[in-house]
């Protein structure tokens, strides 16, 4: 049975006001949380080739390199730390950016995209979900808060792959032949990235166009799903809190998600898979699924204690 290894990477921290993420909320409550990144490694059973993926790049190590339009928003997220970033985190275990074959983004919000320009090797490809490029180039706009700032020059287009529309089809377009969406357990659309059941890109709609998760098989009985911003607070999973909305100083309606009903449907799938596990076609038993979302401070604290940060691994 094919598996991958997964390793947490330090990628910075930011401080978030509770009232922008959950309701009911303490209007004064704030918490410093990580913006997690992960290294995923896959060894081909036939060729022995190791493919390395970095999922999300977290905070940009130099905040002055963000667009000026984000300045006031970043001020509201202080304290912010950016050391170590994924490049420094990889180096702790003896890897460099030149060892990375793919950089995948859960989505293209500023606290997940880091410094793509660090990855200059022509072999390194960037992968984003469908719709992400139209956010970056300005064709799609969602005016739902000061965090909705995107950069048209973020990615080198000649090395960037945008996934096809998340539709299950037996006849994908020739341009996307290797990326075929299929149903997987409770998830309507997933791509078997290596075609061996070890790693799935899961469509995870509701937060932002192009939002995707990464489902990694760690063993015959366990997966971990890297859920990005599908969930920001464990109390949303338990049902203790609801997704927040707010009105800014100009009277504008704001939300961290572009589509709340769809985000809730997606959250329900994640809730179900962490409770019941996942059944993969052809396998007799369900596998356990561990959930980690990008800003999960409790998961980070536990992962540090358990040696789950690179060069340690998630087990």
Backbone as CSV, one residue per row, in Angstrom:
resi,resn,N_x,N_y,N_z,CA_x,CA_y,CA_z,C_x,C_y,C_z
1,UNK,0.839,-1.198,0.000,0.000,0.000,0.000,0.878,1.253,0.000
2,UNK,0.613,2.147,-0.930,1.412,3.367,-1.052,1.042,4.369,0.036
3,UNK,2.054,5.010,0.592,1.852,6.036,1.612,2.768,7.219,1.318
4,UNK,2.569,8.282,2.066,3.480,9.425,2.043,3.931,9.699,3.470
5,UNK,4.981,10.495,3.606,5.331,11.014,4.924,4.972,12.490,4.952
6,UNK,4.514,12.954,6.106,4.108,14.346,6.271,4.870,14.951,7.441
7,UNK,5.268,16.191,7.268,6.100,16.865,8.253,5.623,18.312,8.369
8,UNK,5.320,18.770,9.574,4.933,20.164,9.768,6.146,21.067,9.580
9,UNK,5.896,22.255,9.049,6.935,23.269,8.858,6.503,24.561,9.539
10,UNK,7.421,25.189,10.258,7.125,26.505,10.791,6.976,27.502,9.659
11,UNK,5.930,28.334,9.716,5.686,29.295,8.630,5.096,30.598,9.156
12,UNK,5.399,30.904,10.420,4.972,32.179,10.973,3.702,32.108,11.798
13,UNK,3.427,33.213,12.478,2.253,33.358,13.333,1.640,34.738,13.115
14,UNK,0.353,34.830,13.371,-0.354,36.103,13.370,-1.392,36.064,14.481
15,UNK,-1.939,37.215,14.811,-2.873,37.299,15.931,-4.247,37.687,15.408
16,UNK,-5.241,36.871,15.729,-6.569,37.071,15.147,-7.602,37.410,16.222
17,UNK,-8.449,38.404,15.950,-9.558,38.716,16.844,-10.651,37.646,16.694
18,UNK,-11.093,37.104,17.800,-12.076,36.018,17.773,-13.352,36.417,17.039
19,UNK,-13.760,37.682,17.163,-15.062,38.103,16.643,-15.140,38.058,15.116
20,UNK,-14.002,37.969,14.437,-14.012,37.886,12.978,-14.134,36.451,12.466
21,UNK,-14.120,35.494,13.373,-14.099,34.093,12.951,-15.247,33.262,13.504
22,UNK,-15.684,33.568,14.726,-16.773,32.790,15.321,-17.778,33.725,15.995
23,UNK,-18.989,33.220,16.128,-20.007,33.907,16.920,-20.806,32.860,17.697
24,UNK,-21.276,33.193,18.894,-20.955,34.404,19.650,-19.480,34.446,20.020
25,UNK,-18.968,35.665,20.245,-17.545,35.826,20.527,-17.338,36.904,21.574
26,UNK,-16.251,36.789,22.292,-15.797,37.842,23.188,-15.234,38.956,22.306
27,UNK,-15.795,40.157,22.342,-15.348,41.211,21.425,-13.894,41.624,21.609
28,UNK,-13.321,41.303,22.764,-11.940,41.703,23.030,-10.945,40.548,22.926
29,UNK,-11.435,39.332,22.693,-10.549,38.161,22.693,-9.699,38.120,21.429
30,UNK,-8.404,37.872,21.610,-7.462,37.727,20.504,-6.540,36.558,20.817
31,UNK,-6.089,35.882,19.775,-5.177,34.759,19.988,-4.134,34.726,18.878
32,UNK,-2.887,34.476,19.277,-1.818,34.291,18.301,-1.824,32.842,17.837
33,UNK,-1.899,32.666,16.520,-2.057,31.334,15.934,-1.005,31.123,14.848
34,UNK,-0.700,29.867,14.539,0.233,29.605,13.443,-0.442,29.752,12.085
35,UNK,0.359,29.871,11.058,-0.114,29.653,9.693,0.720,28.495,9.171
36,UNK,0.222,27.294,9.377,1.022,26.087,9.198,1.324,25.778,7.733
37,UNK,2.490,25.230,7.534,2.939,24.707,6.246,3.333,23.252,6.467
38,UNK,3.335,22.474,5.381,3.689,21.059,5.500,4.582,20.626,4.347
39,UNK,5.507,19.750,4.664,6.284,19.021,3.665,5.682,17.635,3.537
40,UNK,5.406,17.220,2.305,4.886,15.876,2.036,5.854,15.190,1.081
41,UNK,6.258,13.965,1.414,7.219,13.232,0.589,6.624,11.901,0.127
42,UNK,6.797,11.628,-1.158,6.261,10.410,-1.774,7.385,9.693,-2.500
43,UNK,7.531,8.407,-2.233,8.543,7.599,-2.917,7.849,6.625,-3.842
44,UNK,8.150,6.722,-5.136,7.534,5.848,-6.130,8.006,4.413,-5.944
45,UNK,7.051,3.488,-5.880,7.381,2.088,-5.594,8.215,1.458,-6.699
46,UNK,8.020,1.906,-7.931,8.753,1.305,-9.053,10.108,1.955,-9.284
47,UNK,10.113,3.262,-9.388,11.352,3.961,-9.753,12.213,4.319,-8.551
48,UNK,11.591,4.374,-7.377,12.322,4.802,-6.191,12.473,6.306,-6.089
49,UNK,11.908,7.058,-7.052,12.027,8.517,-7.060,11.209,9.129,-5.929
50,UNK,11.810,10.068,-5.227,11.110,10.799,-4.179,10.617,12.133,-4.726
51,UNK,9.330,12.383,-4.568,8.727,13.659,-4.945,8.390,14.413,-3.671
52,UNK,8.774,15.686,-3.628,8.549,16.499,-2.429,7.604,17.652,-2.745
53,UNK,6.627,17.805,-1.874,5.602,18.841,-2.013,5.610,19.699,-0.757
54,UNK,5.519,21.001,-0.928,5.246,21.889,0.202,3.824,22.405,0.037
55,UNK,3.024,22.224,1.080,1.627,22.661,1.071,1.514,23.925,1.914
56,UNK,1.265,25.035,1.253,1.168,26.376,1.833,2.534,26.896,2.270
57,UNK,2.682,28.219,2.180,3.946,28.872,2.523,3.806,29.848,3.681
58,UNK,2.610,29.952,4.263,2.445,30.751,5.468,2.656,32.238,5.254
59,UNK,3.180,32.890,6.301,3.398,34.335,6.279,4.661,34.692,5.500
60,UNK,4.643,35.855,4.886,5.824,36.373,4.182,6.845,36.841,5.223
61,UNK,8.097,36.408,5.068,9.069,36.689,6.134,9.380,38.181,6.267
62,UNK,9.216,38.940,5.190,9.409,40.391,5.222,8.054,41.038,4.947
63,UNK,7.426,41.564,5.996,6.070,42.105,5.846,6.024,43.290,4.894
64,UNK,7.153,43.981,4.714,7.168,45.138,3.813,6.995,44.733,2.355
65,UNK,7.125,43.439,2.068,6.962,42.953,0.696,5.514,42.619,0.354
66,UNK,4.614,42.762,1.318,3.188,42.635,1.009,2.706,43.915,0.322
67,UNK,1.600,43.841,-0.436,1.046,45.047,-1.049,0.691,46.098,0.001
68,UNK,0.848,47.356,-0.360,0.545,48.446,0.570,-0.902,48.395,1.046
69,UNK,-1.793,47.858,0.210,-3.213,47.780,0.568,-3.466,46.885,1.775
70,UNK,-2.496,46.051,2.119,-2.645,45.166,3.276,-2.102,45.771,4.563
71,UNK,-1.509,46.953,4.489,-0.785,47.501,5.637,-1.661,47.633,6.878
72,UNK,-2.845,48.235,6.738,-3.699,48.428,7.913,-4.216,47.098,8.439
73,UNK,-4.482,46.163,7.532,-4.938,44.844,7.971,-3.838,44.143,8.763
74,UNK,-2.607,44.195,8.284,-1.501,43.549,8.983,-1.285,44.174,10.357
75,UNK,-1.488,45.479,10.463,-1.376,46.138,11.769,-2.372,45.546,12.753
76,UNK,-3.560,45.210,12.258,-4.596,44.633,13.128,-4.312,43.188,13.494
77,UNK,-3.312,42.573,12.850,-2.971,41.172,13.129,-1.676,41.040,13.942
78,UNK,-1.179,42.157,14.450,-0.011,42.097,15.316,-0.402,41.580,16.707
79,UNK,0.509,40.895,17.407,1.871,40.585,16.975,1.923,39.508,15.888
80,UNK,2.861,39.690,14.970,3.133,38.750,13.881,4.590,38.305,13.994
81,UNK,4.829,37.024,13.776,6.208,36.532,13.688,6.361,35.779,12.372
82,UNK,7.534,35.860,11.797,7.743,35.224,10.485,8.984,34.336,10.444
83,UNK,9.554,34.061,11.591,10.770,33.252,11.657,10.551,32.074,12.602
84,UNK,10.777,30.829,12.130,11.276,30.493,10.802,10.161,30.478,9.764
85,UNK,10.515,30.729,8.520,9.581,30.548,7.418,9.846,29.173,6.809
86,UNK,9.092,28.745,5.807,9.292,27.397,5.259,10.701,27.136,4.738
87,UNK,11.354,28.156,4.174,12.711,27.953,3.660,13.658,27.602,4.805
88,UNK,13.595,28.371,5.886,14.432,28.085,7.051,14.035,26.766,7.699
89,UNK,12.739,26.468,7.699,12.264,25.218,8.299,12.759,24.009,7.521
90,UNK,12.741,24.093,6.197,13.275,23.002,5.377,14.757,22.786,5.658
91,UNK,15.486,23.879,5.816,16.933,23.789,6.023,17.281,23.080,7.324
92,UNK,16.401,23.158,8.317,16.652,22.484,9.593,16.844,20.987,9.376
93,UNK,16.133,20.443,8.394,16.242,19.017,8.093,17.095,18.715,6.879
94,UNK,17.857,19.698,6.415,18.802,19.448,5.338,18.257,19.579,3.936
95,UNK,17.084,20.200,3.759,16.524,20.403,2.426,16.572,21.875,2.047
96,UNK,16.597,22.124,0.747,16.533,23.492,0.238,15.355,23.609,-0.717
97,UNK,15.098,24.820,-1.180,13.999,25.034,-2.125,14.211,24.235,-3.406
98,UNK,15.453,23.957,-3.752,15.733,23.209,-4.982,15.344,21.736,-4.878
99,UNK,15.051,21.267,-3.672,14.617,19.885,-3.483,13.107,19.721,-3.634
100,UNK,12.396,20.821,-3.828,10.935,20.790,-3.848,10.427,20.700,-5.287
101,UNK,9.559,19.726,-5.524,8.998,19.525,-6.864,7.715,20.319,-7.081
102,UNK,6.889,20.430,-6.039,5.615,21.151,-6.144,5.403,22.008,-4.902
103,UNK,4.860,23.185,-5.123,4.303,23.997,-4.044,2.811,24.089,-4.310
104,UNK,2.018,23.562,-3.393,0.562,23.617,-3.517,0.015,24.626,-2.510
105,UNK,-0.973,25.377,-2.928,-1.598,26.348,-2.037,-3.023,25.918,-1.717
106,UNK,-3.354,25.912,-0.432,-4.747,25.658,-0.065,-5.632,26.742,-0.667
107,UNK,-5.101,27.974,-0.699,-5.775,29.106,-1.334,-4.791,30.269,-1.332
108,UNK,-5.204,31.408,-1.879,-4.234,32.475,-2.127,-4.417,33.696,-1.231
109,UNK,-4.965,33.531,-0.035,-4.930,34.609,0.948,-3.483,34.866,1.381
110,UNK,-3.225,36.107,1.787,-1.854,36.562,2.069,-1.115,35.719,3.105
111,UNK,-1.823,35.139,4.073,-1.159,34.412,5.158,-0.893,32.947,4.807
112,UNK,-1.066,32.599,3.542,-0.786,31.236,3.078,0.200,31.203,1.910
113,UNK,0.426,32.361,1.276,1.219,32.347,0.041,2.702,32.634,0.252
114,UNK,3.076,33.184,1.402,4.484,33.357,1.727,5.294,34.020,0.628
115,UNK,6.413,33.373,0.272,7.356,33.915,-0.712,7.568,32.928,-1.855
116,UNK,6.633,32.836,-2.800,6.832,31.928,-3.937,8.116,32.212,-4.707
117,UNK,8.557,33.468,-4.685,9.754,33.842,-5.452,11.016,33.143,-4.939
118,UNK,10.947,32.530,-3.751,12.089,31.752,-3.258,12.336,30.507,-4.106
119,UNK,11.286,30.020,-4.755,11.353,28.744,-5.473,11.628,29.016,-6.954
120,UNK,12.889,29.195,-7.263,13.282,29.616,-8.607,13.659,28.463,-9.525
121,UNK,13.825,27.264,-8.972,14.214,26.125,-9.797,13.113,25.824,-10.812
122,UNK,13.494,25.659,-12.068,12.500,25.458,-13.125,11.712,24.164,-12.965
123,UNK,12.249,23.211,-12.189,11.515,21.959,-11.985,10.344,22.141,-11.030
124,UNK,10.373,23.198,-10.209,9.345,23.396,-9.188,8.095,23.984,-9.813
125,UNK,6.980,23.264,-9.679,5.694,23.715,-10.201,4.808,24.183,-9.043
126,UNK,3.981,25.180,-9.325,3.009,25.677,-8.357,1.629,25.162,-8.749
127,UNK,0.867,24.705,-7.773,-0.474,24.184,-8.035,-1.486,24.959,-7.205
128,UNK,-2.523,25.464,-7.877,-3.614,26.170,-7.205,-4.943,25.573,-7.651
129,UNK,-5.944,25.750,-6.833,-7.270,25.271,-7.169,-7.921,26.114,-8.249
130,UNK,-8.972,25.557,-8.847,-9.661,26.252,-9.935,-10.297,27.550,-9.422
131,UNK,-10.022,28.626,-10.133,-10.547,29.935,-9.757,-9.538,30.817,-9.056
132,UNK,-8.438,30.236,-8.585,-7.439,31.029,-7.864,-6.764,32.055,-8.764
133,UNK,-6.487,31.686,-10.010,-5.785,32.616,-10.898,-6.639,33.837,-11.224
134,UNK,-7.956,33.661,-11.313,-8.817,34.813,-11.570,-8.887,35.747,-10.367
135,UNK,-8.685,35.222,-9.169,-8.551,36.092,-7.997,-7.270,36.906,-8.095
136,UNK,-6.189,36.233,-8.467,-4.903,36.915,-8.536,-4.875,37.984,-9.621
137,UNK,-5.502,37.697,-10.767,-5.436,38.675,-11.863,-6.563,39.704,-11.818
138,UNK,-7.434,39.597,-10.831,-8.464,40.608,-10.638,-9.755,40.380,-11.382
139,UNK,-9.871,39.289,-12.137,-11.117,39.015,-12.854,-12.249,38.676,-11.890
140,UNK,-11.911,38.027,-10.788,-12.888,37.720,-9.746,-12.607,38.602,-8.544
141,UNK,-13.647,39.247,-8.031,-13.484,40.120,-6.867,-14.514,39.755,-5.802
142,UNK,-14.072,39.725,-4.562,-14.954,39.518,-3.417,-14.613,40.588,-2.389
143,UNK,-15.476,41.586,-2.290,-15.215,42.726,-1.410,-15.822,42.447,-0.037
144,UNK,-15.176,41.561,0.702,-15.727,41.110,1.982,-14.815,41.418,3.160
145,UNK,-13.867,42.332,2.970,-12.979,42.679,4.070,-11.610,43.080,3.569
146,UNK,-10.817,43.635,4.477,-9.489,44.138,4.120,-8.492,43.025,3.816
147,UNK,-8.856,41.787,4.152,-7.963,40.657,3.874,-8.036,40.216,2.415
148,UNK,-9.002,40.742,1.667,-9.209,40.316,0.284,-8.331,41.119,-0.680
149,UNK,-7.032,40.998,-0.508,-6.055,41.665,-1.372,-5.195,40.590,-2.026
150,UNK,-5.084,40.661,-3.347,-4.366,39.617,-4.085,-3.344,40.255,-5.029
151,UNK,-2.362,39.450,-5.449,-1.230,39.959,-6.223,-1.174,39.297,-7.599
152,UNK,-1.270,40.092,-8.640,-1.291,39.542,-10.003,0.037,38.899,-10.386
153,UNK,1.119,39.332,-9.753,2.442,38.795,-10.092,2.938,37.788,-9.058
154,UNK,2.038,37.204,-8.290,2.442,36.299,-7.210,3.186,35.077,-7.721
155,UNK,2.691,34.491,-8.828,3.214,33.209,-9.300,3.756,33.316,-10.721
156,UNK,4.801,32.558,-11.042,5.279,32.491,-12.428,4.324,31.617,-13.242
157,UNK,3.577,32.218,-14.132,2.512,31.491,-14.825,3.034,30.322,-15.647
158,UNK,4.269,30.426,-16.140,4.823,29.342,-16.947,5.099,28.091,-16.116
159,UNK,5.120,28.222,-14.796,5.334,27.062,-13.924,4.145,26.822,-12.997
160,UNK,3.007,27.413,-13.333,1.830,27.302,-12.470,0.754,26.458,-13.129
161,UNK,0.217,25.529,-12.366,-0.869,24.657,-12.821,-2.119,25.017,-12.039
162,UNK,-3.169,25.422,-12.751,-4.468,25.613,-12.110,-5.299,24.366,-12.371
163,UNK,-5.835,23.788,-11.318,-6.614,22.563,-11.452,-7.880,22.816,-12.262
164,UNK,-8.405,21.785,-12.910,-9.633,21.947,-13.697,-10.833,22.190,-12.791
165,UNK,-11.957,22.622,-13.362,-13.168,22.785,-12.557,-13.488,21.497,-11.810
166,UNK,-13.891,21.602,-10.552,-14.142,20.401,-9.748,-15.438,19.699,-10.136
167,UNK,-15.369,18.986,-11.230,-16.519,18.232,-11.723,-16.067,16.810,-12.017
168,UNK,-16.827,15.843,-11.550,-16.498,14.444,-11.809,-16.808,14.135,-13.263
169,UNK,-15.796,13.680,-14.013,-15.972,13.390,-15.432,-15.063,12.249,-15.835
170,UNK,-15.562,11.400,-16.708,-14.734,10.322,-17.250,-13.865,10.804,-18.404
171,UNK,-14.126,12.032,-18.856,-13.385,12.561,-20.007,-12.866,13.965,-19.716
172,UNK,-11.849,14.080,-18.857,-11.292,15.403,-18.591,-10.658,15.981,-19.843
173,UNK,-10.537,17.309,-19.875,-9.938,17.948,-21.041,-8.485,17.506,-21.181
174,UNK,-7.968,17.499,-22.415,-6.571,17.081,-22.628,-5.571,17.870,-21.792
175,UNK,-5.890,19.147,-21.525,-4.977,19.981,-20.739,-4.896,19.546,-19.278
176,UNK,-5.893,18.779,-18.837,-5.954,18.381,-17.430,-6.073,16.872,-17.281
177,UNK,-5.542,16.135,-18.224,-5.741,14.684,-18.238,-5.230,14.007,-16.975
178,UNK,-4.157,14.539,-16.377,-3.610,13.885,-15.191,-4.381,14.234,-13.921
179,UNK,-5.257,15.246,-14.002,-6.003,15.686,-12.825,-7.483,15.364,-13.015
180,UNK,-7.875,14.216,-12.542,-9.232,13.730,-12.750,-9.972,13.695,-11.416
181,UNK,-11.027,14.485,-11.320,-11.817,14.528,-10.094,-12.686,13.278,-9.978
182,UNK,-12.671,12.665,-8.810,-13.540,11.523,-8.522,-14.076,11.648,-7.102
183,UNK,-15.199,11.017,-6.863,-15.734,11.006,-5.507,-14.828,10.157,-4.616
184,UNK,-14.653,10.598,-3.368,-13.853,9.863,-2.390,-14.546,9.963,-1.038
185,UNK,-15.139,8.867,-0.594,-15.849,8.897,0.681,-16.896,9.995,0.678
186,UNK,-16.883,10.880,1.692,-17.884,11.950,1.742,-17.556,13.133,0.841
187,UNK,-16.382,13.118,0.221,-15.953,14.255,-0.589,-16.389,14.069,-2.044
188,UNK,-17.195,14.991,-2.576,-17.684,14.847,-3.954,-16.578,14.876,-5.005
189,UNK,-15.497,15.628,-4.734,-14.439,15.753,-5.735,-13.063,15.648,-5.083
190,UNK,-12.283,14.688,-5.575,-10.906,14.521,-5.107,-10.050,14.010,-6.261
191,UNK,-8.792,14.387,-6.266,-7.832,13.955,-7.283,-6.795,13.055,-6.630
192,UNK,-6.636,11.855,-7.172,-5.602,10.924,-6.716,-4.289,11.372,-7.365
193,UNK,-3.506,12.159,-6.646,-2.397,12.895,-7.259,-1.339,11.982,-7.865
194,UNK,-0.972,10.929,-7.166,0.054,10.009,-7.670,-0.543,8.735,-8.280
195,UNK,-1.869,8.686,-8.355,-2.571,7.522,-8.912,-2.244,6.225,-8.179
196,UNK,-1.967,6.346,-6.886,-1.709,5.136,-6.096,-2.401,5.165,-4.731
197,UNK,-3.286,6.154,-4.529,-4.045,6.230,-3.287,-3.297,6.797,-2.101
198,UNK,-2.117,7.361,-2.326,-1.330,7.874,-1.201,-1.601,9.339,-0.884
199,UNK,-2.071,10.093,-1.876,-2.245,11.534,-1.700,-3.391,12.027,-2.570
200,UNK,-4.345,12.703,-1.939,-5.505,13.228,-2.657,-5.591,14.743,-2.471
201,UNK,-5.830,15.440,-3.573,-6.239,16.840,-3.499,-7.757,16.839,-3.404
202,UNK,-8.287,17.460,-2.366,-9.726,17.444,-2.111,-10.293,18.841,-2.340
203,UNK,-11.306,18.951,-3.179,-11.991,20.224,-3.346,-12.649,20.600,-2.026
204,UNK,-12.446,21.854,-1.601,-12.900,22.288,-0.278,-13.529,23.672,-0.390
205,UNK,-14.728,23.750,-0.977,-15.303,25.050,-1.334,-15.900,25.803,-0.149
206,UNK,-16.104,27.106,-0.388,-16.796,27.940,0.585,-15.947,29.074,1.116
207,UNK,-14.664,28.793,1.373,-13.810,29.830,1.961,-13.386,30.857,0.921
208,UNK,-12.869,30.375,-0.199,-12.363,31.233,-1.266,-12.307,30.406,-2.537
209,UNK,-12.550,30.995,-3.709,-12.399,30.217,-4.941,-11.028,29.546,-5.010
210,UNK,-11.032,28.270,-5.382,-9.789,27.525,-5.487,-9.307,26.912,-4.196
211,UNK,-10.112,26.970,-3.140,-9.667,26.412,-1.853,-9.651,24.887,-1.933
212,UNK,-8.492,24.298,-1.595,-8.321,22.848,-1.636,-7.695,22.355,-0.335
213,UNK,-7.900,21.089,-0.047,-7.278,20.408,1.089,-6.388,19.295,0.564
214,UNK,-5.513,18.802,1.420,-4.615,17.710,1.057,-4.848,16.554,2.026
215,UNK,-5.247,15.409,1.463,-5.512,14.201,2.252,-4.365,13.226,2.028
216,UNK,-3.616,12.954,3.088,-2.382,12.171,2.987,-2.537,10.841,3.712
217,UNK,-2.232,9.754,3.015,-2.250,8.441,3.670,-0.901,8.220,4.356
218,UNK,-0.961,8.057,5.674,0.251,7.844,6.457,0.525,6.370,6.710
219,UNK,-0.540,5.562,6.704,-0.407,4.120,6.934,-1.664,3.449,6.406
220,UNK,-1.747,2.137,6.570,-2.932,1.414,6.096,-4.179,1.801,6.873
221,UNK,-3.995,2.381,8.050,-5.145,2.678,8.908,-5.322,4.162,9.201
222,UNK,-4.473,5.019,8.642,-4.561,6.432,9.017,-4.250,7.382,7.869
223,UNK,-5.080,8.435,7.783,-4.847,9.594,6.933,-4.737,10.831,7.818
224,UNK,-4.157,11.886,7.261,-4.287,13.219,7.836,-4.780,14.130,6.733
225,UNK,-5.728,15.017,7.068,-6.201,15.985,6.081,-5.785,17.376,6.523
226,UNK,-5.055,18.046,5.645,-4.610,19.418,5.865,-5.688,20.319,5.287
227,UNK,-6.458,20.942,6.182,-7.724,21.552,5.783,-7.654,23.046,5.528
228,UNK,-6.446,23.630,5.574,-6.335,25.044,5.249,-7.252,25.895,6.096
229,UNK,-8.053,26.740,5.431,-8.977,27.627,6.135,-10.423,27.160,6.039
230,UNK,-10.615,25.854,5.825,-11.984,25.321,5.869,-12.566,25.481,7.260
231,UNK,-11.693,25.543,8.251,-12.098,25.717,9.644,-11.049,26.582,10.327
232,UNK,-11.493,27.521,11.148,-10.567,28.398,11.859,-10.560,28.168,13.362
233,UNK,-11.516,27.406,13.851,-11.671,27.256,15.300,-12.340,25.913,15.558
234,UNK,-11.783,25.134,16.472,-12.311,23.793,16.724,-13.765,23.840,17.179
235,UNK,-14.196,24.965,17.740,-15.585,25.079,18.202,-16.575,25.132,17.042
236,UNK,-16.091,25.431,15.848,-16.946,25.327,14.665,-17.197,23.868,14.315
237,UNK,-16.220,23.019,14.571,-16.390,21.582,14.340,-17.353,20.964,15.333
238,UNK,-17.250,21.385,16.587,-18.097,20.799,17.631,-19.511,21.362,17.624
239,UNK,-19.712,22.467,16.923,-21.028,23.096,16.910,-21.233,24.100,18.027
240,UNK,-20.192,24.365,18.810,-20.305,25.325,19.910,-20.377,26.766,19.411
241,UNK,-19.857,27.015,18.223,-19.865,28.357,17.643,-20.302,28.284,16.189
242,UNK,-20.695,29.453,15.663,-21.088,29.571,14.260,-20.081,30.478,13.552
243,UNK,-20.140,30.507,12.221,-19.245,31.348,11.426,-19.633,32.814,11.595
244,UNK,-18.654,33.646,11.855,-18.903,35.055,12.138,-19.100,35.875,10.868
245,UNK,-19.884,36.935,11.008,-19.923,38.023,10.034,-19.792,39.316,10.825
246,UNK,-19.394,40.390,10.152,-19.284,41.656,10.852,-19.461,42.797,9.864
247,UNK,-19.664,43.980,10.388,-19.772,45.189,9.581,-18.569,46.066,9.876
248,UNK,-17.859,46.483,8.821,-16.657,47.290,9.059,-17.020,48.753,9.275
249,UNK,-15.994,49.601,9.417,-16.219,51.005,9.759,-16.931,51.775,8.657
250,UNK,-16.965,51.222,7.429,-17.664,51.889,6.326,-19.084,51.367,6.147
251,UNK,-19.483,50.392,6.972,-20.802,49.797,6.847,-20.850,48.590,5.938
252,UNK,-19.679,48.145,5.464,-19.611,47.004,4.557,-19.792,45.691,5.313
253,UNK,-20.593,44.785,4.721,-20.768,43.443,5.279,-19.519,42.620,4.987
254,UNK,-18.962,41.988,6.017,-17.708,41.251,5.858,-17.824,39.840,6.421
255,UNK,-17.033,38.946,5.849,-16.957,37.571,6.340,-15.637,36.977,5.870
256,UNK,-15.115,36.038,6.639,-13.868,35.378,6.262,-14.097,34.390,5.116
257,UNK,-15.355,33.956,4.918,-15.709,33.032,3.839,-16.520,33.762,2.771
258,UNK,-16.345,33.379,1.513,-17.120,34.007,0.442,-18.505,33.384,0.307
259,UNK,-18.705,32.175,0.812,-19.977,31.465,0.662,-20.231,30.668,1.939
260,UNK,-20.979,31.249,2.868,-21.169,30.616,4.176,-21.916,29.289,4.081
261,UNK,-23.033,29.189,3.344,-23.717,27.884,3.273,-22.817,26.771,2.733
262,UNK,-22.043,27.074,1.692,-21.141,26.061,1.135,-20.024,25.732,2.118
263,UNK,-19.505,26.742,2.809,-18.469,26.499,3.820,-18.999,25.588,4.923
264,UNK,-20.257,25.763,5.297,-20.851,24.911,6.338,-21.034,23.479,5.844
265,UNK,-21.426,23.324,4.587,-21.549,21.977,4.017,-20.196,21.277,4.003
266,UNK,-19.170,22.024,3.629,-17.820,21.461,3.601,-17.355,21.092,5.007
267,UNK,-17.659,21.954,5.966,-17.294,21.691,7.358,-17.990,20.433,7.868
268,UNK,-19.222,20.219,7.440,-19.952,19.016,7.850,-19.271,17.757,7.327
269,UNK,-18.734,17.825,6.117,-18.006,16.668,5.575,-16.739,16.392,6.379
270,UNK,-16.036,17.448,6.742,-14.829,17.270,7.549,-15.174,16.724,8.930
271,UNK,-16.258,17.219,9.486,-16.709,16.719,10.791,-17.017,15.231,10.710
272,UNK,-17.682,14.826,9.639,-18.063,13.419,9.479,-16.848,12.524,9.292
273,UNK,-15.890,12.978,8.490,-14.746,12.115,8.188,-13.824,11.970,9.395
274,UNK,-13.751,12.991,10.239,-12.930,12.854,11.438,-13.620,11.987,12.483
275,UNK,-14.934,11.952,12.447,-15.690,11.127,13.401,-15.765,9.672,12.949
276,UNK,-16.042,9.470,11.661,-16.333,8.122,11.155,-15.190,7.499,10.366
277,UNK,-14.159,8.274,10.040,-13.099,7.754,9.183,-13.515,7.799,7.726
278,UNK,-12.686,7.219,6.870,-12.966,7.246,5.441,-12.827,5.852,4.861
279,UNK,-13.747,5.539,3.971,-13.737,4.245,3.289,-13.291,4.463,1.851
280,UNK,-12.183,3.851,1.488,-11.646,3.967,0.138,-12.052,2.734,-0.649
281,UNK,-12.446,2.939,-1.907,-12.891,1.819,-2.744,-11.883,0.676,-2.717
282,UNK,-12.406,-0.532,-2.542,-11.558,-1.709,-2.581,-10.924,-2.078,-1.264
283,UNK,-11.141,-1.253,-0.226,-10.561,-1.554,1.080,-11.650,-1.998,2.045
284,UNK,-11.321,-2.990,2.849,-12.320,-3.617,3.714,-12.697,-2.749,4.901
285,UNK,-11.748,-1.993,5.422,-11.994,-1.249,6.658,-11.820,0.251,6.440
286,UNK,-12.513,1.019,7.262,-12.343,2.464,7.234,-11.010,2.851,7.870
287,UNK,-10.429,3.904,7.350,-9.196,4.432,7.925,-9.517,5.662,8.766
288,UNK,-8.781,5.827,9.834,-8.914,6.997,10.692,-8.411,8.231,9.951
289,UNK,-9.040,9.388,10.205,-8.603,10.639,9.582,-8.353,11.681,10.666
290,UNK,-7.136,12.183,10.712,-6.790,13.291,11.601,-6.955,14.595,10.831
291,UNK,-7.529,15.587,11.476,-7.770,16.887,10.852,-6.835,17.932,11.446
292,UNK,-6.192,18.702,10.580,-5.437,19.864,11.047,-5.782,21.039,10.152
293,UNK,-6.197,22.135,10.755,-6.437,23.333,9.961,-5.266,24.294,10.154
294,UNK,-5.127,25.232,9.247,-3.889,26.011,9.130,-3.569,26.836,10.368
295,UNK,-4.602,27.262,11.091,-4.383,28.156,12.233,-4.679,27.458,13.562
296,UNK,-4.428,26.172,13.602,-4.761,25.341,14.760,-3.636,25.417,15.798
297,UNK,-3.788,26.333,16.758,-2.727,26.551,17.748,-2.552,25.342,18.663
298,UNK,-3.644,24.650,18.991,-3.537,23.481,19.868,-2.803,22.341,19.158
299,UNK,-3.089,22.152,17.865,-2.384,21.117,17.101,-0.896,21.444,17.048
300,UNK,-0.567,22.715,16.821,0.840,23.114,16.759,1.556,22.823,18.075
301,UNK,0.939,23.190,19.192,1.566,22.963,20.501,1.830,21.480,20.722
302,UNK,0.855,20.656,20.380,1.009,19.209,20.538,2.066,18.661,19.580
303,UNK,2.090,19.189,18.360,3.045,18.706,17.356,4.483,18.997,17.763
304,UNK,4.708,20.131,18.395,6.052,20.461,18.878,6.486,19.436,19.923
305,UNK,5.592,19.123,20.848,5.910,18.162,21.907,6.169,16.769,21.345
306,UNK,5.455,16.414,20.285,5.535,15.054,19.740,6.553,14.906,18.606
307,UNK,7.291,15.954,18.308,8.303,15.866,17.262,7.728,15.713,15.874
308,UNK,6.629,16.412,15.593,5.976,16.293,14.294,6.453,17.348,13.298
309,UNK,7.308,18.248,13.751,7.891,19.241,12.849,9.165,18.679,12.232
310,UNK,9.360,18.988,10.943,10.522,18.544,10.196,11.809,18.926,10.938
311,UNK,12.755,17.971,11.067,12.855,16.670,10.387,12.081,15.522,11.039
312,UNK,11.324,15.821,12.090,10.386,14.823,12.604,9.240,14.647,11.633
313,UNK,8.321,13.743,11.946,7.211,13.515,11.022,5.915,13.241,11.765
314,UNK,4.826,13.438,11.054,3.490,13.165,11.577,3.235,11.674,11.457
315,UNK,2.863,11.041,12.554,2.599,9.595,12.534,1.226,9.300,13.103
